[in-house]
Amino acid sequence: MRLKRILTMAAAAGLLAGAAHAQTAVKIGVLNDRSGVYADLSGEGSVVAARMAAEDFGAEAKGITVEVVSADHQNKPDIGSNIARQWYDTENVDVIVDVPTSSVALAVNEITREKNKVFLNSGAASSDLTGKACSPNTIHWTYDTYALAQGTGGAMVAQGGDSWFFITADYAFGHALERDTTALVQAAGGQILGSVRHPFPGSDFSSFLLQAQASGAKVIGMANAGGDTINTVKQAAEFGITQGGQSLAALLLFITDVRSLGLATAQGLIMTEAFYWDINDQTREFSRRFAEKHGGAQPTMVQAGVYSSVLHYLKAVEATGGKDPAAVMAKMKEMPTDDPAFGQGTVREDGRKMHDMYLFRVKSPDQSKGEWDLYEQLAVIPAEQAFRPLADSECPLVKKG
Amino acid sequence: MFELLGIPPQALFGQLLLGLINGAFYAILSLGLAVIFGLLNIINFTHGAQYMMGAFVTWMLLHYFGIGYWWALLLAPLAVGVTGVLIQRFLLRPLHHLDHLYGLLLTFGLALIITGLFRNYFGVSGLPYQAPALLSGGNNLGFMYLPNSRAWVIVASLVVCFGTWFMIERTRLGAYLRAATENPTLVQAFGINVPLLITLTYGFGVALAAFAGVLAAPIYSVNPNMGSDLIIVVFAVVVIGGMGSILGAILTGFGLGVIEGLTKVFYPEASATIIFIIMALVLLVKPAGLFGRTA
């Protein structure tokens, strides 16, 4: 009799759980730049990546309905904040993904914490997202300024680049990238000879390049991104910077930027990325499927990060049987990550997603065998070395033992 | 070492020269705007998009037809100028008798549509355009390394600006144009085809924008947003110079380029705003602009 009651209750509970499961509807908001300087590296491609993650996960079959919405934050924190509030307050968005442009990302980070939702950042760079601005509701997925400094900065220092001049985009991202690279260069005994902060976005960098040239620094560090970096590299070639014996460090360069520059101008640049389509069979297969859906363009690391983060989020929703932010976040940090774009990884308590980073060099036109054959891999930077150690963390979530 | 305002004089000369080069772009673009405003009374907000089209046509000529930079200097302004003629004939002319505001709204809308179409097709990252052999490389002037491509920009823009000024202020054709602006009915009565004159003037102003686009192609990233970034600054230049003043547009263009260049040395964070600060000051003191005449 007692056994029968227990069985009945268990069956009823199972039925209820099943029913609850079937009702889980997840709404994902892809918030990024859809018309400005970062539109090619995030933009519609990130929306494609989010949809692809939902398909690959087989959400429908698992009783989870996924709706993907998107909006253009125009790289402006006020516009991004308004969209985020509207999405959370009136449109039942559960999770915001991507959000390039660190100033916008930091704003969305705060709003997400206030509204108790989930923010999976792929596009922004500032390491503050897992540092002093870290939040229990945010995971910083793909890369950050600390890792870029370790990768590209470290490689330049190892080559003897012990004096630096920075050309920095004048907003949160540029400041963070300059700060993290400065720390690395100084720790290695190098010197910072000067820096100049240019308005974002800019178009003419000749004046700044001339100042960098006059400084006599061995390395000119470009702490900017997208169209700004493209113009800086293009004009550096025009002004014969590298022929003069100075090296250029593109601290953040995306595959779309290299395509825009053309190999003739970009060849030899050293850069750090979290993802490249041609790393292994898994990434090639993933990228081939992505390219089919996105007009033949290979995914950038930001778009690959959106795919990976959405996939992991959906796994956590399935595992917890609901979308309670605290439970899902705890599950995401507990479960190891595994996807074709980044392989295996983990999410740390400060919200940092851990995976290896790669150091690449841009190929010369002779070396390149195809339209997208652009990088030569120089080194793999293990996750523990690429990202800021917890011991140095300013994040209040990290318990210091 | 002897220093001027905290920086070595060599560096200062270099920055002045760079400012002048950037000013050359402002000069050609604001000249086009001034010609169009002065003679047609249209505030041409499509100007930035037409500059961008000039750069894209240059890229297309090379990419699809193998036609190089030097021919592009002629062909791109011509091609974009023809689109300008069509815009004037079929879209702007019907608005001729209405307030300025209608022309402004129409051209602004067109700019958004054109930029959007290019963005949709080419993306925002931009396209690579290599400078022709003659323009790659440069010379060491002692105080700076001057790339040939930049030196060429100054020469080309001075020639074009002087040519335009001369044509409008010193030739018979220019006299017709100025007369047609003052009193179209009377000039028409003398047997001059005023509507044709106006259409061609708009086409010419647009061609100037496209010419600046060709000059920009080897220097800046050729991307759909290149015009919208620039057009607001150029409008400020025109306002400072005095709406419709040909000479004012040219001189202010070069002058503000230099001031902006110096700001990039002394306080780079303000280099995007300095022109608007100057605009506000000029409007306070001389509402018609430095070279404008009050009606």
Interface residues (C-beta under 8 A of the other chain):
Chain A: S35 G36 V37 Y38 A39 D40 L41 G43 D170 V196 R197 H198 P199 P201 G202 S203 D204 S206 S207 F208 L210 Q211 Q213 A214 G226 G227 I230 N231 K234 Q235 E238 F239 G240 G244 T256 D257 R259 S260 L261 G262 A264 T265
Chain B: P8 Q10 A11 G14 Q15 L18 G19 I21 N22 R119 G123 V124 S125 G126 L127 P128 Q130 A131 G138 M144 Y145 P147 S149 R150 P218 I219 Y220 S221 N223 N225 M226 D229 L230 G261 K264 V265 P268 E269 S271 A272 T273
